[in-house]
Amino acid sequence: MIRVSNLSFTYPGSPAPAVDGIAFSVPKGEIFGFLGPNGSGKSTTQKIIIGLLKGYRGEVEVLGRDLAEWDAGYYERIGVCFELPNHYPKLTALENLRLFSSFYEKETEDPLEMLRLVGLEDNAEKRVESFSKGMRMKLNLARSLLHDPEILFLDEPTSGLDPSSARAVKDIILEKKREGKTIFLTTHNMEIADELCDTVSFIVNGKICLTEHPWQLRQDYGKRTVRVEYVLDGQIESAEYPLEGLGYSAEFLSLLRDEEIRTIHSKEATMEDIFLSVTGRRLS
């Protein structure tokens, strides 16, 4: 659905490229996570692919066509949810979606149904100027889904949301994947990437450092040990054991039999740990 090869872009007046010779591809029906700290080049890459930035070098192919060959029909087939929502504040939520629906040639989804999908149906007749950032983010997501696009571009889709709303948005994203949509997700939130993405690319200083499946990264960078927390003389103690041969470890089995166990879990590397290990940088 998306193929990028040797892509570079330099902003006017900048001494260094914001994107420097990157390459990746996104298959149909996959959630692709583009991960990096602020200023790493991830948003620039997204802006190029959605047609907001021209003058790039390299090749970008979307839906089987070179990006430069697309006309306005491109926007009938992609949906974009920006991190900083841009609506008409004097209009209500419903009026905003009805206005944006009128921009498409094809029939769109019912705007009220889209508001219901993101949990804003009770605020349909309220002016957007009264909305919190989280509410505007949800309205932005609803807008991106109006025309049932084949590819969704999401930029920090849970930014400004409380945990309950963030969970609802993540469920919507996963449902769209089940419907066969392709999703390009830019974020510096490793928890979201770990939970949602089929493949992730780490980008720092305009260069891609690694592209891999999250589960494979956890296998490659995790410690193959089990950590046990237990109560001893009224205090919480802990011990670690190698996974290999765990069922034959006399000490481990004795601990299970004789002590009050509080927790047992394997020690997997977090995506934040892996990013730091690969890039030498933190996301925040």
C-alpha positions in Angstrom: 0.0 0.0 0.0 2.9 2.3 0.7 6.5 2.0 -0.6 9.2 4.5 0.2 12.7 4.3 -1.3 15.7 6.6 -0.7 13.5 9.4 0.6 15.2 12.7 1.6 13.9 16.1 2.4 15.5 19.3 3.6 13.6 22.4 4.8 14.6 25.7 3.2 17.5 27.2 5.2 18.2 24.1 7.2 21.8 22.9 7.2 20.8 19.2 7.5 18.1 17.1 6.0 15.0 16.4 8.1 14.7 13.0 6.3 17.8 11.4 5.1 17.6 8.5 2.6 15.0 6.4 4.4 13.2 3.3 2.9 10.3 1.2 4.1 7.1 -0.5 2.9 3.7 -1.0 4.4 1.6 -4.0 3.3 -2.2 -3.9 3.1 -4.1 -4.4 6.3 -1.1 -3.7 8.6 -0.6 -1.1 11.3 2.8 0.4 10.7 4.4 2.4 13.6 6.8 5.2 12.8 8.5 5.9 16.1 10.9 8.6 17.1 11.4 11.6 19.4 10.2 15.1 18.5 12.2 16.4 15.6 13.3 13.0 14.4 11.7 13.2 10.9 8.6 11.1 11.5 6.0 13.9 11.0 8.0 15.2 8.0 7.8 11.8 6.4 4.1 11.6 7.0 3.5 15.1 5.5 5.4 14.0 2.4 3.3 10.9 1.9 0.0 12.8 2.4 1.1 15.4 -0.1 1.7 18.4 2.2 5.4 18.7 1.4 6.8 18.8 -2.1 10.4 19.0 -3.3 11.5 15.7 -1.8 14.0 13.4 -3.3 13.6 9.7 -3.8 10.5 7.6 -4.5 7.1 7.4 -2.8 4.5 5.0 -4.1 1.0 4.8 -2.6 -1.8 2.5 -3.7 0.3 1.3 -6.6 1.0 4.7 -8.1 3.8 7.2 -7.8 2.8 9.9 -5.4 3.5 12.6 -8.0 1.0 11.1 -10.4 -2.0 11.4 -8.0 -4.5 14.2 -8.4 -7.2 15.3 -5.9 -8.7 11.8 -6.1 -5.9 10.7 -3.7 -7.8 12.3 -0.8 -10.8 10.2 -1.6 -8.8 7.2 -0.6 -6.7 8.3 2.4 -7.8 9.7 5.8 -5.6 11.9 8.0 -5.8 12.5 11.7 -3.3 15.2 12.7 -1.9 15.6 16.2 -3.1 19.2 16.3 -6.7 19.2 15.3 -7.9 21.9 12.9 -11.7 22.5 12.9 -14.0 25.4 12.5 -14.5 26.5 16.2 -17.7 28.5 15.6 -19.4 25.5 14.1 -20.8 22.6 16.1 -19.2 19.1 15.9 -22.0 17.9 13.6 -21.7 21.0 11.4 -18.0 20.4 11.1 -18.4 16.8 9.9 -21.3 17.7 7.5 -19.1 20.4 6.0 -16.2 18.0 5.5 -18.5 15.4 4.1 -19.4 17.8 1.4 -15.8 17.9 0.2 -15.9 14.3 -1.1 -17.3 13.1 -4.4 -18.3 9.7 -3.0 -21.0 9.1 -0.4 -19.7 9.4 3.1 -20.6 7.8 6.4 -23.4 9.4 8.5 -21.7 12.2 10.5 -23.8 11.5 13.5 -22.8 7.9 13.4 -19.1 8.9 13.3 -19.7 11.1 16.4 -21.3 8.2 18.1 -18.3 6.0 17.2 -15.9 8.3 19.0 -18.2 9.0 21.9 -19.2 12.5 21.0 -22.8 12.0 20.2 -23.9 14.0 23.3 -21.8 16.9 22.1 -23.0 16.9 18.5 -24.7 20.3 18.8 -21.9 22.0 20.8 -19.5 24.5 19.2 -16.1 23.1 18.8 -14.6 26.2 20.5 -15.9 24.7 23.8 -14.2 21.4 23.3 -11.2 20.1 25.3 -8.1 18.9 23.4 -9.2 15.4 23.9 -12.6 16.0 22.5 -11.0 17.7 19.5 -8.8 14.8 19.0 -11.8 12.4 18.9 -13.6 14.8 16.5 -10.5 14.7 14.3 -10.5 10.9 14.2 -14.2 11.0 13.3 -13.4 13.4 10.4 -10.6 11.1 9.1 -13.0 8.2 8.9 -15.9 10.0 7.2 -15.2 8.8 3.7 -14.2 5.2 4.6 -10.6 5.6 3.5 -8.3 2.7 2.5 -5.3 4.1 4.3 -5.4 6.0 7.6 -2.5 8.3 8.6 -2.6 8.9 12.4 -0.3 11.3 14.2 -0.2 10.7 18.0 -3.9 9.6 18.0 -4.3 9.4 21.8 -2.6 12.7 22.6 -4.6 14.6 25.2 -7.0 11.7 26.0 -7.8 10.3 29.4 -7.1 6.5 29.8 -10.7 5.6 29.0 -10.9 7.6 25.8 -7.4 6.4 24.8 -8.6 2.8 25.2 -11.7 3.6 23.0 -9.5 5.1 20.3 -7.2 2.2 20.3 -10.1 -0.2 20.0 -11.4 1.8 17.0 -7.9 1.6 15.3 -7.8 -2.2 15.9 -11.4 -2.5 14.5 -10.3 -0.6 11.3 -7.4 -3.0 10.9 -9.9 -5.9 11.2 -11.8 -4.3 8.4 -8.7 -4.4 6.2 -7.6 -0.8 6.5 -3.9 0.0 6.3 -2.7 2.4 9.1 0.4 4.5 9.2 0.9 5.6 12.8 3.5 8.2 13.9 4.1 8.4 17.7 6.7 8.7 20.4 4.4 6.7 22.7 6.0 3.2 22.9 3.1 1.7 24.8 0.7 2.5 21.9 3.2 1.1 19.4 3.7 -2.1 21.3 0.0 -2.7 21.7 -1.2 -1.7 18.2 1.6 -2.1 15.6 2.4 -5.1 13.4 5.7 -3.5 12.4 7.7 -0.6 13.8 10.5 1.6 12.4 12.7 3.6 14.7 13.8 7.0 13.2 16.3 9.3 14.8 17.9 12.4 13.1 16.1 11.6 9.9 17.5 8.1 9.5 15.8 4.8 10.1 17.7 2.7 12.6 15.7 -0.5 12.7 12.5 -2.0 11.3 11.0 -5.1 12.9 7.9 -6.7 14.4 7.4 -5.7 18.1 7.2 -9.3 19.3 10.5 -10.1 17.6 12.1 -7.1 19.3 10.9 -8.2 22.7 12.4 -11.7 22.0 15.7 -10.3 20.7 16.2 -7.7 23.5 14.4 -9.2 26.4 16.1 -11.2 29.2 15.0 -14.8 29.3 14.5 -14.9 33.0 11.6 -15.2 35.4 11.3 -12.9 38.4 9.5 -14.1 41.5 8.4 -11.9 44.3 7.5 -13.6 47.6 7.1 -13.0 51.3 9.9 -13.9 53.7 9.7 -12.9 57.4 7.1 -10.3 56.6 9.2 -8.7 53.9 8.8 -8.7 50.1 11.8 -10.5 48.5 12.6 -11.3 44.9 14.6 -13.8 43.0 15.3 -14.4 39.3 15.8 -17.7 37.4 16.7 -18.6 33.8 13.8 -19.7 31.7 15.9 -22.6 30.3 15.4 -25.6 32.5 13.1 -23.7 34.8 11.0 -26.8 35.5 14.0 -28.6 36.8 15.3 -25.9 39.1 15.2 -27.3 42.6 15.5 -23.8 44.1 12.6 -22.4 42.0 10.3 -25.4 42.7 11.2 -25.2 46.4 10.3 -21.5 46.5 6.9 -22.2 44.9 6.1 -25.0 47.4 7.4 -23.3 50.6 6.9 -19.6 50.3 4.0 -17.1 49.9 4.3 -16.1 46.3 3.1 -12.5 45.3 4.0 -12.3 41.6 5.7 -14.3 38.9 6.5 -12.8 35.5 9.0 -13.1 32.7 11.3 -10.1 32.2 10.6 -8.7 28.7 12.3 -5.5 27.5 9.9 -2.6 27.0 9.8 -0.8 23.7 11.3 2.2 25.4 14.2 0.0 26.6 14.7 -1.4 23.1 14.5 2.1 21.5 17.2 3.3 23.9 19.4 0.2 23.2 19.1 0.6 19.4 19.3 4.3 19.0 21.1 5.6 22.2 18.2 8.1 22.5 15.2 8.4 24.7 11.8 9.3 23.2 11.0 12.1 25.7 
